[in-house]
């Protein structure tokens, strides 16, 4: 190929790249305008008697979303037909608070949860008995978050301890001082499941490469992203998995890029201050637009904008590009997460679960189905599922009667667990 052809080809490629970027920016701006003007709360439910602590959309059934509460209850909501909703009764206020949950990749009827009762378990939506992987048997020690990849499961604790399990739930490594403070969030990189990110109360978000781990007191981190306050969350972007979105408790949102982990690409001040008896506020990505995220707003007395709403953040400019606001919803919207199509947003507001979407004729009222037509859930006996936790509640009573000796099963290196080497 001659030089002129190369130059022409390069020019055409640059023009095409520019056109694609321009189209993406137009679509992003169109989404912001539409969401701000047309999105409304199309579904609300108040099945909980304690605040919402976490939200998870189903990957296989995108019309299903699970809400977890501070009392350990789980409400599985079908956005197409509320008759398919499932409600799990938790162990109660004070001990059952769900700290994290995610649906199983291999079986759409399974959901993994960690809770303040010290249990990391896999629950079955058909009403079968839960499969418990870890149990501290002590309310002073509990599991706060976890990440699941194809072959391993990482579980972090409230004292900075952590356990690495294989897919069958057998312990590979146990670390007593993984972080210097409570682990707030853990997530595997979607593009490379050997890479793990954790955020902690020790004011860091840390990247780890599992291929370098071994049987030591604590593995060596790949990169440490220092903050000025405890870090509530660190999320990989869902498009390229090359950036991290962190939310710190000092009203800071940061974006880090894989080209330079030493300094944030963006640092933005946003009102989401911390309060002890409130679910941690976390910024989460939009699934399609790489420069957009949403986060609940908790204005202070000096803030001119007193709205308690959901802010849409333009991470390219570092500004609030739009807001989702309903005058009838006056509480703080702490937890927010898009479904995988980006056309619906689930929100936790106090004890209420909300669903935002573009307003259309026939939208639901409170506890009504969202759209016409029924999309069935997986076949399961709801009467069994609603009572599935009753057998597990007995464990809670046993735990109260048991002498507290700490996490003797999972926070020490047990002889009967074989150590397995991770695949390179």
DRENDO-1510 file (C-alpha; in Angstrom, 1 decimal, always signed):
<recs>
REC; n; res; u; v; w
REC; 1; UNK; +0.0; +0.0; +0.0 .
REC; 2; UNK; +1.4; +3.4; -1.0 .
REC; 3; UNK; +1.7; +6.4; +1.3 .
REC; 4; UNK; -1.2; +8.2; -0.2 .
REC; 5; UNK; -3.5; +5.2; +0.4 .
REC; 6; UNK; -2.3; +4.8; +4.0 .
REC; 7; UNK; -3.0; +8.5; +4.7 .
REC; 8; UNK; -6.5; +8.2; +3.1 .
REC; 9; UNK; -7.3; +5.1; +5.1 .
REC; 10; UNK; -6.1; +6.7; +8.3 .
REC; 11; UNK; -8.2; +9.8; +7.6 .
REC; 12; UNK; -11.3; +7.7; +6.9 .
REC; 13; UNK; -10.7; +5.8; +10.2 .
REC; 14; UNK; -10.3; +9.0; +12.1 .
REC; 15; UNK; -13.5; +10.4; +10.6 .
REC; 16; UNK; -15.4; +7.2; +11.4 .
REC; 17; UNK; -14.2; +7.3; +15.0 .
REC; 18; UNK; -15.1; +11.0; +15.3 .
REC; 19; UNK; -18.6; +10.2; +13.9 .
REC; 20; UNK; -19.1; +7.4; +16.4 .
REC; 21; UNK; -18.0; +9.5; +19.3 .
REC; 22; UNK; -20.3; +12.3; +18.1 .
REC; 23; UNK; -23.3; +9.9; +17.9 .
REC; 24; UNK; -22.6; +8.6; +21.4 .
REC; 25; UNK; -22.5; +12.1; +22.8 .
REC; 26; UNK; -25.8; +12.9; +21.1 .
REC; 27; UNK; -27.4; +9.8; +22.4 .
REC; 28; UNK; -26.1; +10.5; +25.9 .
REC; 29; UNK; -27.4; +14.1; +25.8 .
REC; 30; UNK; -30.7; +12.9; +24.5 .
REC; 31; UNK; -31.0; +10.4; +27.4 .
REC; 32; UNK; -30.2; +13.1; +30.0 .
REC; 33; UNK; -32.9; +15.4; +28.6 .
REC; 34; UNK; -35.4; +12.5; +28.4 .
REC; 35; UNK; -34.7; +11.3; +31.9 .
REC; 36; UNK; -34.9; +14.7; +33.4 .
REC; 37; UNK; -38.2; +15.6; +31.7 .
REC; 38; UNK; -40.0; +12.3; +31.2 .
REC; 39; UNK; -38.8; +9.8; +33.8 .
REC; 40; UNK; -41.1; +9.4; +36.8 .
REC; 41; UNK; -41.6; +6.9; +39.6 .
REC; 42; UNK; -43.8; +4.3; +37.9 .
REC; 43; UNK; -43.8; +1.7; +40.7 .
REC; 44; UNK; -43.5; +1.9; +44.4 .
REC; 45; UNK; -43.7; -0.7; +47.1 .
REC; 46; UNK; -43.4; -0.6; +50.9 .
REC; 47; UNK; -43.1; -4.2; +52.0 .
REC; 48; UNK; -40.2; -3.4; +54.4 .
REC; 49; UNK; -40.4; -2.2; +57.9 .
REC; 50; UNK; -36.7; -1.2; +57.8 .
REC; 51; UNK; -34.6; +0.7; +55.3 .
REC; 52; UNK; -33.5; -0.6; +52.0 .
REC; 53; UNK; -29.8; -1.6; +52.1 .
REC; 54; UNK; -29.0; -3.0; +48.6 .
REC; 55; UNK; -30.4; -3.6; +45.1 .
REC; 56; UNK; -29.6; -6.2; +42.5 .
REC; 57; UNK; -31.0; -6.6; +39.0 .
REC; 58; UNK; -31.3; -10.1; +37.6 .
REC; 59; UNK; -29.0; -10.8; +34.6 .
REC; 60; UNK; -31.0; -13.7; +33.1 .
REC; 61; UNK; -34.5; -12.1; +33.8 .
REC; 62; UNK; -34.0; -8.4; +33.2 .
REC; 63; UNK; -37.5; -7.6; +34.4 .
REC; 64; UNK; -36.7; -8.9; +37.9 .
REC; 65; UNK; -35.0; -6.8; +40.6 .
REC; 66; UNK; -34.3; -7.7; +44.2 .
REC; 67; UNK; -34.4; -5.3; +47.2 .
REC; 68; UNK; -32.7; -6.2; +50.4 .
REC; 69; UNK; -33.5; -4.6; +53.8 .
REC; 70; UNK; -32.0; -3.8; +57.1 .
REC; 71; UNK; -34.1; -6.5; +58.7 .
REC; 72; UNK; -32.9; -9.2; +56.3 .
REC; 73; UNK; -36.0; -9.2; +54.2 .
REC; 74; UNK; -35.7; -9.7; +50.4 .
REC; 75; UNK; -38.4; -8.5; +48.0 .
REC; 76; UNK; -38.0; -9.9; +44.5 .
REC; 77; UNK; -40.0; -7.6; +42.3 .
REC; 78; UNK; -41.3; -8.4; +38.8 .
REC; 79; UNK; -41.6; -5.1; +37.0 .
REC; 80; UNK; -44.1; -6.6; +34.5 .
REC; 81; UNK; -46.6; -8.3; +36.9 .
REC; 82; UNK; -46.7; -7.8; +40.6 .
REC; 83; UNK; -48.5; -11.1; +41.1 .
REC; 84; UNK; -45.1; -12.8; +40.5 .
REC; 85; UNK; -43.4; -10.8; +43.4 .
REC; 86; UNK; -41.7; -12.9; +46.0 .
REC; 87; UNK; -41.1; -11.8; +49.6 .
REC; 88; UNK; -38.6; -13.4; +51.9 .
REC; 89; UNK; -38.9; -12.8; +55.7 .
REC; 90; UNK; -35.5; -12.1; +57.3 .
REC; 91; UNK; -34.2; -12.8; +60.8 .
REC; 92; UNK; -35.3; -9.3; +62.0 .
REC; 93; UNK; -34.0; -5.9; +62.8 .
REC; 94; UNK; -30.5; -5.7; +64.4 .
REC; 95; UNK; -29.0; -8.9; +63.1 .
REC; 96; UNK; -30.4; -9.7; +59.6 .
REC; 97; UNK; -29.3; -6.5; +57.7 .
REC; 98; UNK; -28.3; -7.6; +54.2 .
REC; 99; UNK; -25.0; -6.0; +53.3 .
REC; 100; UNK; -24.6; -7.3; +49.8 .
REC; 101; UNK; -26.4; -9.6; +47.3 .
REC; 102; UNK; -26.0; -10.8; +43.8 .
REC; 103; UNK; -27.7; -13.4; +41.6 .
REC; 104; UNK; -25.9; -16.6; +40.6 .
REC; 105; UNK; -24.5; -16.7; +37.0 .
REC; 106; UNK; -25.0; -20.4; +36.7 .
REC; 107; UNK; -28.4; -20.8; +38.2 .
REC; 108; UNK; -31.0; -18.0; +37.8 .
REC; 109; UNK; -32.9; -19.4; +40.9 .
REC; 110; UNK; -30.0; -18.8; +43.3 .
REC; 111; UNK; -29.0; -15.6; +45.0 .
REC; 112; UNK; -25.9; -15.0; +47.2 .
REC; 113; UNK; -26.1; -12.8; +50.2 .
REC; 114; UNK; -24.0; -11.5; +53.1 .
REC; 115; UNK; -25.6; -10.2; +56.3 .
REC; 116; UNK; -24.9; -8.8; +59.7 .
REC; 117; UNK; -25.8; -12.1; +61.2 .
REC; 118; UNK; -22.4; -13.3; +60.0 .
REC; 119; UNK; -23.6; -15.5; +57.2 .
REC; 120; UNK; -22.5; -15.7; +53.6 .
REC; 121; UNK; -25.0; -18.0; +51.9 .
REC; 122; UNK; -26.7; -19.0; +48.6 .
REC; 123; UNK; -30.4; -18.9; +48.8 .
REC; 124; UNK; -32.7; -20.9; +46.5 .
REC; 125; UNK; -35.8; -19.2; +45.1 .
REC; 126; UNK; -37.7; -22.5; +44.9 .
REC; 127; UNK; -37.8; -22.6; +48.7 .
REC; 128; UNK; -35.1; -25.1; +49.3 .
REC; 129; UNK; -32.8; -24.8; +52.2 .
REC; 130; UNK; -30.0; -22.1; +51.9 .
REC; 131; UNK; -26.5; -23.3; +51.4 .
REC; 132; UNK; -24.3; -21.6; +54.0 .
REC; 133; UNK; -20.6; -21.1; +53.0 .
REC; 134; UNK; -19.4; -19.0; +55.9 .
REC; 135; UNK; -20.9; -18.3; +59.4 .
REC; 136; UNK; -19.0; -16.4; +62.0 .
REC; 137; UNK; -21.4; -17.5; +64.7 .
REC; 138; UNK; -20.8; -14.1; +66.4 .
REC; 139; UNK; -22.7; -10.9; +65.9 .
REC; 140; UNK; -19.5; -8.9; +66.6 .
REC; 141; UNK; -18.0; -10.2; +63.3 .
REC; 142; UNK; -19.9; -10.3; +60.0 .
REC; 143; UNK; -19.4; -10.3; +56.3 .
REC; 144; UNK; -19.8; -6.9; +54.6 .
REC; 145; UNK; -19.4; -7.6; +50.8 .
REC; 146; UNK; -18.3; -10.1; +48.3 .
REC; 147; UNK; -17.3; -10.6; +44.7 .
REC; 148; UNK; -17.9; -13.7; +42.6 .
REC; 149; UNK; -15.9; -14.7; +39.5 .
REC; 150; UNK; -16.1; -17.9; +37.4 .
REC; 151; UNK; -14.0; -19.9; +39.7 .
REC; 152; UNK; -13.6; -18.2; +43.1 .
REC; 153; UNK; -15.5; -16.2; +45.6 .
REC; 154; UNK; -14.0; -13.4; +47.7 .
REC; 155; UNK; -15.7; -12.4; +50.9 .
REC; 156; UNK; -14.7; -9.4; +53.0 .
REC; 157; UNK; -15.5; -8.7; +56.7 .
REC; 158; UNK; -16.1; -5.8; +59.1 .
REC; 159; UNK; -12.7; -6.0; +60.7 .
REC; 160; UNK; -10.8; -6.0; +57.4 .
REC; 161; UNK; -10.5; -9.7; +57.3 .
REC; 162; UNK; -11.2; -11.7; +54.1 .
REC; 163; UNK; -11.7; -15.2; +52.8 .
REC; 164; UNK; -11.1; -16.6; +49.3 .
REC; 165; UNK; -13.3; -19.6; +48.4 .
REC; 166; UNK; -13.5; -21.8; +45.4 .
REC; 167; UNK; -16.8; -22.2; +43.5 .
REC; 168; UNK; -17.9; -25.1; +45.7 .
REC; 169; UNK; -17.4; -23.0; +48.9 .
REC; 170; UNK; -14.2; -24.6; +50.1 .
REC; 171; UNK; -11.7; -22.2; +51.6 .
REC; 172; UNK; -8.5; -21.5; +49.6 .
REC; 173; UNK; -7.0; -18.7; +51.7 .
REC; 174; UNK; -7.9; -16.8; +54.8 .
REC; 175; UNK; -6.5; -13.3; +55.5 .
REC; 176; UNK; -6.9; -11.7; +58.9 .
REC; 177; UNK; -5.6; -8.2; +57.9 .
REC; 178; UNK; -6.6; -7.8; +54.3 .
REC; 179; UNK; -7.5; -4.1; +55.0 .
REC; 180; UNK; -6.9; -2.0; +58.1 .
REC; 181; UNK; -10.6; -1.3; +58.3 .
REC; 182; UNK; -14.0; -2.6; +57.4 .
REC; 183; UNK; -14.3; -3.8; +53.8 .
REC; 184; UNK; -17.2; -1.8; +52.3 .
REC; 185; UNK; -17.3; -3.2; +48.7 .
REC; 186; UNK; -15.7; -5.9; +46.6 .
REC; 187; UNK; -16.0; -6.6; +42.9 .
REC; 188; UNK; -14.2; -8.6; +40.2 .
REC; 189; UNK; -13.2; -6.9; +36.9 .
REC; 190; UNK; -15.7; -8.0; +34.2 .
REC; 191; UNK; -12.9; -8.0; +31.6 .
REC; 192; UNK; -10.3; -9.9; +33.7 .
REC; 193; UNK; -11.6; -12.1; +36.5 .
REC; 194; UNK; -8.1; -12.3; +38.0 .
REC; 195; UNK; -8.4; -8.6; +39.0 .
REC; 196; UNK; -10.3; -7.6; +42.1 .
REC; 197; UNK; -11.1; -4.2; +43.6 .
REC; 198; UNK; -12.0; -3.6; +47.2 .
REC; 199; UNK; -12.9; -0.4; +49.1 .
REC; 200; UNK; -12.6; +0.1; +52.8 .
REC; 201; UNK; -12.9; +2.3; +55.8 .
REC; 202; UNK; -9.1; +2.6; +55.8 .
REC; 203; UNK; -9.6; +5.3; +53.2 .
REC; 204; UNK; -8.4; +3.3; +50.2 .
REC; 205; UNK; -9.7; +1.5; +47.2 .
REC; 206; UNK; -7.3; -1.3; +46.3 .
REC; 207; UNK; -6.7; -3.3; +43.2 .
REC; 208; UNK; -5.5; -6.9; +43.5 .
REC; 209; UNK; -4.2; -9.5; +41.1 .
REC; 210; UNK; -5.2; -13.0; +42.3 .
REC; 211; UNK; -2.4; -14.6; +40.4 .
REC; 212; UNK; +0.1; -13.1; +42.8 .
REC; 213; UNK; -1.7; -14.3; +46.0 .
REC; 214; UNK; -0.3; -16.9; +48.3 .
REC; 215; UNK; -0.4; -18.2; +51.8 .
REC; 216; UNK; +0.8; -15.1; +53.5 .
REC; 217; UNK; -0.6; -12.8; +56.1 .
REC; 218; UNK; -1.8; -10.4; +53.4 .
REC; 219; UNK; -1.2; -10.4; +49.6 .
REC; 220; UNK; +0.5; -7.6; +47.9 .
REC; 221; UNK; -1.8; -5.1; +46.2 .
REC; 222; UNK; -1.5; -4.2; +42.5 .
REC; 223; UNK; -2.4; -0.6; +43.2 .
REC; 224; UNK; -3.6; +1.5; +46.1 .
REC; 225; UNK; -5.9; +4.4; +45.4 .
REC; 226; UNK; -5.8; +6.7; +48.5 .
REC; 227; UNK; -8.7; +8.9; +49.6 .
REC; 228; UNK; -9.2; +11.4; +52.4 .
REC; 229; UNK; -12.2; +9.5; +53.9 .
REC; 230; UNK; -13.6; +6.0; +54.0 .
REC; 231; UNK; -14.6; +4.7; +50.6 .
REC; 232; UNK; -18.2; +3.3; +50.2 .
REC; 233; UNK; -17.7; +1.7; +46.8 .
REC; 234; UNK; -15.5; +1.2; +43.8 .
REC; 235; UNK; -17.1; +0.0; +40.6 .
REC; 236; UNK; -15.5; -1.0; +37.3 .
REC; 237; UNK; -17.2; +0.7; +34.3 .
REC; 238; UNK; -19.4; -1.8; +32.5 .
REC; 239; UNK; -18.3; -0.9; +29.0 .
REC; 240; UNK; -14.5; -1.2; +28.9 .
REC; 241; UNK; -13.7; -2.2; +32.6 .
REC; 242; UNK; -10.7; +0.2; +32.4 .
REC; 243; UNK; -12.0; +2.8; +34.8 .
REC; 244; UNK; -13.1; +2.9; +38.5 .
REC; 245; UNK; -15.8; +5.0; +40.0 .
REC; 246; UNK; -15.4; +5.6; +43.7 .
REC; 247; UNK; -17.6; +7.2; +46.3 .
REC; 248; UNK; -16.0; +8.5; +49.5 .
REC; 249; UNK; -17.7; +9.7; +52.7 .
REC; 250; UNK; -16.3; +13.2; +52.4 .
REC; 251; UNK; -18.7; +14.2; +49.6 .
REC; 252; UNK; -16.2; +13.2; +46.9 .
REC; 253; UNK; -16.7; +11.2; +43.6 .
REC; 254; UNK; -13.6; +10.1; +41.8 .
REC; 255; UNK; -12.9; +8.4; +38.5 .
REC; 256; UNK; -9.6; +6.5; +38.0 .
REC; 257; UNK; -8.2; +5.3; +34.7 .
REC; 258; UNK; -6.1; +2.2; +34.1 .
REC; 259; UNK; -3.5; +4.4; +32.2 .
REC; 260; UNK; -2.6; +6.0; +35.5 .
REC; 261; UNK; -3.9; +4.6; +38.8 .
REC; 262; UNK; -1.7; +7.1; +40.8 .
REC; 263; UNK; -4.0; +10.1; +40.3 .
REC; 264; UNK; -7.7; +10.4; +39.7 .
REC; 265; UNK; -8.9; +11.4; +36.2 .
REC; 266; UNK; -11.8; +13.3; +37.9 .
REC; 267; UNK; -12.5; +14.5; +41.4 .
REC; 268; UNK; -15.9; +16.0; +42.0 .
REC; 269; UNK; -17.6; +17.4; +45.1 .
REC; 270; UNK; -21.2; +16.1; +45.6 .
REC; 271; UNK; -23.5; +16.3; +48.7 .
REC; 272; UNK; -23.9; +12.7; +49.9 .
REC; 273; UNK; -22.5; +13.0; +53.4 .
REC; 274; UNK; -22.4; +10.0; +55.8 .
REC; 275; UNK; -24.8; +9.3; +58.6 .
REC; 276; UNK; -24.6; +6.3; +60.9 .
REC; 277; UNK; -28.3; +5.2; +60.6 .
REC; 278; UNK; -28.5; +5.6; +56.9 .
REC; 279; UNK; -27.5; +3.3; +54.1 .
REC; 280; UNK; -24.2; +4.3; +52.5 .
REC; 281; UNK; -24.7; +6.4; +49.3 .
REC; 282; UNK; -22.9; +5.0; +46.3 .
REC; 283; UNK; -22.5; +6.3; +42.8 .
REC; 284; UNK; -23.2; +3.7; +40.1 .
REC; 285; UNK; -22.5; +3.7; +36.3 .
REC; 286; UNK; -25.0; +3.9; +33.5 .
REC; 287; UNK; -24.7; +0.6; +31.6 .
REC; 288; UNK; -24.3; +2.2; +28.1 .
REC; 289; UNK; -23.0; +5.7; +28.5 .
REC; 290; UNK; -19.5; +5.6; +29.8 .
REC; 291; UNK; -19.5; +9.2; +31.1 .
REC; 292; UNK; -22.7; +9.0; +33.1 .
REC; 293; UNK; -23.5; +7.8; +36.7 .
REC; 294; UNK; -26.3; +8.3; +39.2 .
REC; 295; UNK; -26.1; +9.0; +42.9 .
REC; 296; UNK; -28.6; +10.0; +45.6 .
REC; 297; UNK; -28.4; +13.6; +46.9 .
REC; 298; UNK; -28.3; +14.5; +50.6 .
REC; 299; UNK; -28.1; +18.3; +50.7 .
REC; 300; UNK; -26.7; +20.1; +53.7 .
REC; 301; UNK; -27.8; +23.4; +55.2 .
REC; 302; UNK; -25.4; +25.4; +53.0 .
REC; 303; UNK; -26.6; +23.8; +49.8 .
REC; 304; UNK; -28.8; +26.0; +47.6 .
REC; 305; UNK; -30.4; +23.0; +46.0 .
REC; 306; UNK; -32.4; +21.4; +48.8 .
REC; 307; UNK; -34.0; +18.7; +46.6 .
REC; 308; UNK; -33.6; +15.1; +47.9 .
REC; 309; UNK; -33.4; +13.5; +44.5 .
REC; 310; UNK; -31.2; +11.3; +42.2 .
REC; 311; UNK; -28.5; +13.2; +40.5 .
REC; 312; UNK; -27.3; +12.3; +37.0 .
REC; 313; UNK; -23.6; +13.1; +36.8 .
REC; 314; UNK; -21.7; +13.9; +33.6 .
REC; 315; UNK; -18.3; +12.5; +34.5 .
REC; 316; UNK; -16.6; +14.0; +31.5 .
REC; 317; UNK; -17.4; +17.6; +32.7 .
REC; 318; UNK; -17.8; +16.8; +36.4 .
REC; 319; UNK; -21.2; +18.5; +36.7 .
REC; 320; UNK; -24.7; +17.5; +37.6 .
REC; 321; UNK; -26.3; +17.1; +34.2 .
REC; 322; UNK; -29.8; +16.3; +35.3 .
REC; 323; UNK; -32.0; +15.1; +38.2 .
REC; 324; UNK; -34.7; +12.6; +38.8 .
REC; 325; UNK; -37.1; +14.3; +41.2 .
REC; 326; UNK; -40.6; +13.6; +42.5 .
REC; 327; UNK; -42.1; +16.1; +45.0 .
REC; 328; UNK; -44.1; +13.4; +46.7 .
REC; 329; UNK; -40.8; +11.5; +47.5 .
REC; 330; UNK; -39.2; +13.5; +50.3 .
REC; 331; UNK; -36.7; +11.0; +51.8 .
REC; 332; UNK; -33.1; +10.5; +50.8 .
REC; 333; UNK; -32.6; +8.1; +47.8 .
REC; 334; UNK; -29.5; +6.3; +49.0 .
REC; 335; UNK; -29.3; +3.2; +46.7 .
REC; 336; UNK; -29.7; +3.5; +43.0 .
REC; 337; UNK; -29.0; +1.0; +40.2 .
REC; 338; UNK; -29.9; +0.8; +36.5 .
REC; 339; UNK; -31.1; -2.4; +34.8 .
REC; 340; UNK; -28.8; -3.8; +32.1 .
REC; 341; UNK; -30.7; -1.9; +29.4 .
REC; 342; UNK; -30.5; +1.4; +31.1 .
REC; 343; UNK; -34.2; +2.1; +30.6 .
REC; 344; UNK; -35.2; +1.6; +34.2 .
REC; 345; UNK; -33.7; +2.7; +37.5 .
REC; 346; UNK; -34.3; +1.0; +40.9 .
REC; 347; UNK; -34.0; +3.2; +44.0 .
REC; 348; UNK; -34.1; +2.5; +47.7 .
REC; 349; UNK; -35.6; +5.4; +49.7 .
REC; 350; UNK; -36.0; +4.6; +53.4 .
REC; 351; UNK; -38.3; +1.6; +53.6 .
REC; 352; UNK; -39.6; +2.2; +50.1 .
REC; 353; UNK; -38.5; +0.5; +46.9 .
REC; 354; UNK; -39.0; +2.7; +43.8 .
REC; 355; UNK; -38.7; +2.1; +40.0 .
REC; 356; UNK; -38.1; +5.0; +37.7 .
REC; 357; UNK; -38.8; +4.9; +34.0 .
REC; 358; UNK; -40.2; +6.9; +31.1 .
REC; 359; UNK; -43.8; +7.8; +31.9 .
REC; 360; UNK; -46.3; +6.1; +29.5 .
REC; 361; UNK; -50.0; +5.5; +29.4 .
REC; 362; UNK; -51.1; +2.9; +31.9 .
REC; 363; UNK; -48.1; +3.3; +34.2 .
REC; 364; UNK; -48.5; +1.6; +37.6 .
REC; 365; UNK; -49.7; +3.1; +40.8 .
REC; 366; UNK; -48.4; +1.8; +44.1 .
REC; 367; UNK; -48.0; -1.9; +44.1 .
REC; 368; UNK; -49.4; -2.3; +40.6 .
REC; 369; UNK; -47.8; -3.9; +37.6 .
REC; 370; UNK; -45.7; -1.6; +35.4 .
REC; 371; UNK; -46.6; -2.6; +31.8 .
REC; 372; UNK; -49.1; -4.7; +30.0 .
REC; 373; UNK; -48.4; -8.4; +29.5 .
REC; 374; UNK; -46.9; -11.0; +31.8 .
REC; 375; UNK; -43.4; -12.2; +31.7 .
REC; 376; UNK; -43.2; -15.2; +34.0 .
REC; 377; UNK; -40.6; -15.8; +36.7 .
REC; 378; UNK; -38.8; -19.1; +36.9 .
REC; 379; UNK; -41.2; -21.9; +38.0 .
REC; 380; UNK; -41.3; -22.1; +41.7 .
REC; 381; UNK; -43.7; -22.6; +44.5 .
REC; 382; UNK; -44.2; -19.1; +46.0 .
REC; 383; UNK; -45.9; -20.5; +49.1 .
REC; 384; UNK; -42.7; -22.4; +49.8 .
REC; 385; UNK; -40.5; -19.5; +49.0 .
REC; 386; UNK; -42.2; -17.1; +51.2 .
REC; 387; UNK; -41.6; -19.4; +54.1 .
REC; 388; UNK; -38.1; -20.6; +53.0 .
REC; 389; UNK; -36.4; -18.5; +55.7 .
REC; 390; UNK; -38.3; -20.0; +58.6 .
REC; 391; UNK; -36.0; -22.9; +58.9 .
REC; 392; UNK; -33.0; -20.6; +58.8 .
REC; 393; UNK; -34.5; -18.4; +61.6 .
REC; 394; UNK; -33.9; -21.3; +64.0 .
REC; 395; UNK; -30.1; -20.9; +63.3 .
REC; 396; UNK; -30.4; -17.3; +64.7 .
REC; 397; UNK; -31.9; -18.6; +68.0 .
REC; 398; UNK; -29.1; -21.2; +68.2 .
REC; 399; UNK; -26.6; -18.5; +67.7 .
REC; 400; UNK; -28.0; -16.5; +70.6 .
REC; 401; UNK; -27.7; -19.5; +72.9 .
REC; 402; UNK; -24.2; -20.3; +71.8 .
REC; 403; UNK; -21.1; -19.1; +73.7 .
REC; 404; UNK; -19.4; -16.4; +71.7 .
REC; 405; UNK; -15.9; -17.4; +70.8 .
REC; 406; UNK; -15.4; -15.4; +67.6 .
REC; 407; UNK; -15.2; -16.8; +64.1 .
REC; 408; UNK; -13.4; -20.0; +64.9 .
REC; 409; UNK; -14.4; -21.7; +61.7 .
REC; 410; UNK; -13.5; -19.1; +59.0 .
REC; 411; UNK; -11.1; -16.6; +60.5 .
REC; 412; UNK; -8.4; -19.1; +61.2 .
REC; 413; UNK; -6.5; -21.5; +59.0 .
REC; 414; UNK; -8.3; -24.8; +59.5 .
REC; 415; UNK; -6.4; -27.9; +59.1 .
REC; 416; UNK; -9.1; -29.8; +57.3 .
REC; 417; UNK; -9.3; -27.2; +54.4 .
REC; 418; UNK; -6.9; -28.0; +51.6 .
REC; 419; UNK; -5.2; -25.0; +50.1 .
REC; 420; UNK; -5.6; -24.8; +46.4 .
REC; 421; UNK; -3.5; -22.9; +43.9 .
REC; 422; UNK; -5.2; -20.5; +41.7 .
REC; 423; UNK; -4.9; -21.0; +38.0 .
REC; 424; UNK; -2.4; -18.8; +36.4 .
</recs>
